[in-house]
Amino acid sequence: MGKSQSSHYVTKGLTKSKNDFELVIRTSKELEYLLTKYLGARGKGLHEKTNSVENEISQYLAGKLHFIATIRNRIVHERDFNGIPNRKGYIEAFKEAQDELARTIEQSHRVDNSIRSHQQHHRTRSGILDPGGEKTPVEYS
């Protein structure tokens, strides 16, 4: 079986960092980038961006993203939180979130392309979309 197209949205090597701070920042930034660029997420951080697209993503994905955001916020803002408690679990959660997000983006793009294709099919020569999908004759003087 061939590679899934959703692998196009997966950046390799982000989990190779030996430093927990770098790992958390790089993985969070990647997820925020994907949410913003491909799903139009809005907000200041991963929690807000996740909330802004909650109707477009699964609860499973939202849960993984909120978990990652919580670890990121704790490692950055809490003085005594200096490492990921379960590094292996964090990396697994990131990979699952990244894969699910890639599938969601791919599905979203298929829907967008289908809508665009349908609209292009029903455009008249004047460039106006006839609401009924019928080609309206255009008269030129």
Steps between C-alpha positions, in 0.01 A plus 500: 500500500631849409574790727199698614474851361459631853871423560557821299400694813726305739839650585751231592768525766325733745513244780875433475596779741680391819382813682140502631466877460597484133278198439194669651553831321574347159206258508258767626613745232450237231145424611415870527636555149289218352185615679548860386614443143263221399196535727502876560539472877510823699637581842817562697603146584426137435204492743331800332579378149355158584185657644457717190473192274323265740210452255742390226703245696419187695472501879785249498728745318388792717587298811850420371559864403386626842726246673800619297409865565476435874845339513642786291349765727616327816858452378523863389318674786533288815827546683517144639381322184826435317438185300232291337373251764443227240712586195406185310128568560542862390672398176231240434227761561675742263536242224136395536387865496719578199368199306136573587546868413654404165199277425263781600681747276497255210125445543441874525694558176305227319174671599632844402622371163167330436311822572741703284468250216120510522501880495738514204278259309200729545659838417371687199719673245448829682657348812178513699379186673137431417332404832308220327813351352365568151702670233337832434540623142713811487419756233776723370418827319 
